[in-house]
């Protein structure tokens, strides 16, 4: 498995944050956009003025850093690919590496029976296309998983999943069903979420889905909305008995 989260560039750092109950919520980083130009602390005033009453979130650091040559693509091509897609490609590659597999060493049969499932629900990167005539940024859910399959030469299904907050969970569920039903032998599954354009973040205000504080528990007692969070993660899944037979290292077993 592999993942990146707010103030945690890998799973070891994420675990340490959990152990120490570190709060990874902050104001919107200046590198993203100037939140002061879009913010009003009063909910009603913010909505009437087309602004947001929130300025909080859990944001990935260096979310836009990417080595295109490692993945055999040109820098210009990489610039037009949604950072969510680039991050998911990186984490799937690292998850497969963590599982002890190199796609170039996998048997033809295993590659044919390995699927890629990815949860994604945010648009926004394409909005930059209205701000430049030299680049054509796009967000494509299908491309996010297809690119992983293509680069790793995996020939099972490539399935993007959008069920909003549960997208990554559903992606993992679909991957498990793929294996349980005997359609495949292995799967990479996970999800990604970024706020790459201010309008994506501030759109949460229109539906009054977002919290005006940094401490709201969305479904807890007195919850008044959720605090936006970013992250990307992927796990490699196999049938338990097959994993034991193949002497894979096993982090956990999904019981249901």
C-alpha positions as CSV (number, residue, x, y, z in Angstrom):
1,X,0.0,0.0,0.0
2,X,1.0,3.6,-0.4
3,X,-0.5,7.0,0.3
4,X,-0.1,10.7,0.9
5,X,-2.1,12.9,3.2
6,X,-2.1,16.4,4.6
7,X,1.3,17.0,6.4
8,X,2.2,13.4,5.7
9,X,4.2,12.5,2.5
10,X,4.0,8.8,3.2
11,X,2.1,6.3,5.4
12,X,4.8,6.2,8.1
13,X,4.5,10.0,8.6
14,X,0.7,9.6,8.5
15,X,0.9,7.0,11.2
16,X,3.1,9.2,13.4
17,X,0.5,12.0,13.0
18,X,-2.2,9.6,14.2
19,X,-0.2,8.4,17.2
20,X,0.4,12.0,18.3
21,X,-3.1,13.2,17.5
22,X,-1.6,15.8,15.3
23,X,-4.2,18.2,13.7
24,X,-3.4,18.6,10.0
25,X,-6.1,21.2,9.3
26,X,-4.8,24.7,8.3
27,X,-5.9,27.8,6.5
28,X,-5.8,27.5,2.7
29,X,-2.1,27.7,1.7
30,X,-1.1,30.8,-0.2
31,X,0.4,28.6,-2.9
32,X,-3.1,27.5,-3.8
33,X,-5.0,30.8,-4.0
34,X,-5.5,34.0,-1.9
35,X,-8.3,32.9,0.3
36,X,-8.7,36.4,1.7
37,X,-10.2,37.6,-1.6
38,X,-12.9,35.0,-1.5
39,X,-13.7,34.8,2.3
40,X,-16.4,36.4,4.5
41,X,-16.9,35.1,8.1
42,X,-20.7,35.5,8.1
43,X,-22.5,32.7,6.3
44,X,-25.4,34.7,4.9
45,X,-23.1,37.6,3.8
46,X,-20.7,35.1,2.2
47,X,-23.5,33.4,0.2
48,X,-25.0,36.7,-1.0
49,X,-21.6,38.1,-2.1
50,X,-20.5,34.9,-3.8
51,X,-17.8,34.2,-1.3
52,X,-17.0,31.4,1.2
53,X,-17.5,31.4,4.9
54,X,-14.7,28.8,5.3
55,X,-11.0,29.1,4.9
56,X,-10.0,25.7,6.4
57,X,-8.9,22.4,5.0
58,X,-6.3,19.6,5.1
59,X,-4.1,20.1,2.1
60,X,-1.4,18.1,0.5
61,X,2.1,19.7,0.3
62,X,3.8,19.8,-3.1
63,X,0.7,18.3,-4.7
64,X,1.8,19.5,-8.2
65,X,5.3,18.1,-8.2
66,X,5.7,15.3,-10.7
67,X,8.5,13.6,-12.7
68,X,7.1,13.1,-16.2
69,X,10.2,11.5,-17.7
70,X,10.0,8.7,-15.1
71,X,6.6,7.9,-16.5
72,X,7.7,8.3,-20.1
73,X,5.6,11.4,-20.8
74,X,6.6,14.8,-22.0
75,X,6.5,17.8,-19.6
76,X,3.9,19.5,-21.8
77,X,1.6,16.5,-21.6
78,X,2.0,16.3,-17.8
79,X,1.1,19.9,-17.4
80,X,-2.3,19.2,-18.9
81,X,-3.1,16.2,-16.8
82,X,-5.0,16.8,-13.6
83,X,-2.7,16.5,-10.6
84,X,-5.2,14.0,-9.1
85,X,-4.4,11.7,-12.0
86,X,-0.7,12.2,-11.6
87,X,-0.8,11.5,-7.9
88,X,-2.9,8.3,-8.3
89,X,-0.4,7.0,-10.9
90,X,2.5,7.6,-8.5
91,X,0.8,6.0,-5.5
92,X,-0.4,2.9,-7.5
93,X,3.2,2.4,-8.8
94,X,4.5,2.7,-5.2
95,X,1.8,0.4,-3.8
96,X,2.7,-2.3,-6.4
97,X,6.4,-1.8,-5.5
98,X,5.6,-2.1,-1.7
99,X,3.8,-5.4,-2.5
100,X,7.0,-6.7,-4.0
101,X,5.9,-6.7,-7.6
102,X,7.4,-5.1,-10.7
103,X,4.9,-4.9,-13.7
104,X,7.8,-5.9,-16.0
105,X,8.3,-9.1,-14.1
106,X,4.7,-10.1,-13.8
107,X,3.5,-13.1,-15.8
108,X,1.3,-12.4,-18.8
109,X,-1.6,-14.3,-17.1
110,X,-1.3,-12.2,-14.0
111,X,-1.3,-8.9,-15.9
112,X,-4.4,-10.0,-17.8
113,X,-6.1,-10.7,-14.5
114,X,-5.1,-7.5,-12.6
115,X,-7.6,-4.7,-12.5
116,X,-7.4,-1.0,-11.4
117,X,-10.1,0.7,-9.5
118,X,-10.0,4.3,-8.4
119,X,-12.3,6.7,-6.5
120,X,-12.4,10.3,-7.6
121,X,-15.1,13.0,-7.3
122,X,-13.6,16.4,-7.8
123,X,-13.4,18.5,-11.0
124,X,-11.8,21.9,-11.2
125,X,-8.5,21.6,-13.0
126,X,-10.2,22.1,-16.4
127,X,-11.3,25.6,-15.2
128,X,-7.7,26.8,-15.8
129,X,-8.3,26.3,-19.5
130,X,-10.3,29.5,-19.5
131,X,-7.2,31.4,-18.2
132,X,-4.7,30.4,-20.8
133,X,-4.4,29.8,-24.5
134,X,-1.2,27.8,-24.3
135,X,-2.4,24.8,-22.3
136,X,-5.5,22.6,-22.2
137,X,-5.8,21.2,-18.7
138,X,-8.4,18.4,-18.3
139,X,-9.9,16.2,-15.7
140,X,-10.8,12.7,-16.9
141,X,-12.0,10.1,-14.4
142,X,-11.5,7.2,-16.9
143,X,-8.0,8.4,-17.8
144,X,-7.0,8.4,-14.2
145,X,-7.4,4.6,-14.0
146,X,-6.6,3.8,-17.6
147,X,-3.3,5.6,-17.3
148,X,-2.3,3.3,-14.4
149,X,-3.3,0.2,-16.4
150,X,-1.5,1.4,-19.5
151,X,1.7,2.4,-17.8
152,X,1.9,-0.8,-15.7
153,X,0.6,-3.0,-18.6
154,X,-2.3,-4.3,-16.6
155,X,-5.0,-5.7,-18.7
156,X,-7.9,-6.2,-16.3
157,X,-10.7,-3.7,-15.9
158,X,-10.0,0.0,-15.4
159,X,-12.9,1.4,-13.3
160,X,-13.3,4.9,-12.1
161,X,-15.8,5.3,-9.2
162,X,-17.7,8.5,-8.2
163,X,-20.0,8.0,-5.2
164,X,-18.8,11.3,-3.6
165,X,-17.5,10.7,0.0
166,X,-17.5,6.9,-0.3
167,X,-15.7,6.7,-3.7
168,X,-12.5,5.1,-2.4
169,X,-14.4,2.6,-0.2
170,X,-16.7,1.6,-3.2
171,X,-13.6,1.3,-5.4
172,X,-12.1,-1.2,-2.9
173,X,-15.4,-3.0,-2.7
174,X,-15.7,-3.4,-6.4
175,X,-12.1,-4.6,-6.6
176,X,-12.9,-7.2,-3.9
177,X,-16.0,-8.4,-5.8
178,X,-13.8,-8.6,-9.0
179,X,-11.5,-11.1,-7.2
180,X,-14.2,-12.9,-5.2
181,X,-16.2,-13.6,-8.3
182,X,-13.2,-15.2,-10.0
183,X,-12.9,-12.6,-12.7
184,X,-9.4,-11.5,-11.6
185,X,-6.5,-12.5,-9.5
186,X,-5.2,-9.1,-8.2
187,X,-6.3,-5.5,-8.1
188,X,-5.0,-2.1,-7.3
189,X,-7.7,0.1,-5.6
190,X,-7.9,3.4,-3.8
191,X,-8.8,7.0,-4.4
192,X,-7.7,10.6,-4.7
193,X,-9.1,14.0,-3.8
194,X,-7.6,17.5,-4.4
195,X,-9.0,21.1,-4.5
196,X,-7.1,22.4,-7.5
197,X,-9.2,25.5,-8.3
198,X,-10.8,28.0,-5.9
199,X,-14.2,27.5,-7.5
200,X,-14.3,23.8,-6.6
201,X,-13.7,24.7,-2.9
202,X,-16.1,27.6,-2.9
203,X,-18.8,25.6,-4.6
204,X,-19.2,23.8,-1.3
205,X,-20.6,27.1,0.1
206,X,-23.5,27.2,-2.3
207,X,-24.8,23.9,-1.0
208,X,-23.9,24.9,2.6
209,X,-22.0,21.7,2.9
210,X,-18.8,23.2,4.4
211,X,-18.0,24.0,8.0
212,X,-17.3,27.6,9.0
213,X,-14.8,26.3,11.7
214,X,-11.8,24.1,11.6
215,X,-13.2,21.7,14.2
216,X,-16.6,20.5,12.9
217,X,-17.3,16.7,12.9
218,X,-19.5,16.4,9.8
219,X,-21.7,13.6,11.2
220,X,-21.2,14.3,14.9
221,X,-23.5,15.9,17.4
222,X,-23.9,19.5,16.4
223,X,-22.1,19.0,13.1
224,X,-22.6,21.9,10.7
225,X,-20.7,20.7,7.7
226,X,-17.4,19.1,6.8
227,X,-13.9,20.4,6.6
228,X,-12.5,19.7,3.1
229,X,-9.6,17.3,3.1
230,X,-7.1,16.0,0.5
231,X,-5.3,12.7,0.1
232,X,-4.4,9.9,-2.2
233,X,-3.9,6.2,-1.5
234,X,-3.8,2.8,-3.1
235,X,-3.8,-0.8,-1.9
236,X,-2.9,-4.0,-3.7
237,X,-5.5,-6.7,-3.2
238,X,-5.4,-10.5,-3.6
239,X,-7.4,-13.5,-2.5
240,X,-6.1,-14.4,1.0
241,X,-5.2,-18.0,0.3
242,X,-3.5,-17.1,-2.9
243,X,-1.5,-14.4,-1.1
244,X,-0.4,-16.9,1.5
245,X,0.6,-19.4,-1.2
246,X,2.5,-16.7,-3.1
247,X,4.3,-15.7,0.2
248,X,3.1,-12.1,-0.1
249,X,3.4,-9.9,3.0
250,X,-0.1,-9.1,4.3
251,X,-1.1,-5.9,6.1
252,X,-4.7,-6.7,6.7
253,X,-7.6,-8.9,5.7
254,X,-10.9,-7.5,4.5
255,X,-13.6,-9.5,6.2
256,X,-16.6,-7.9,4.5
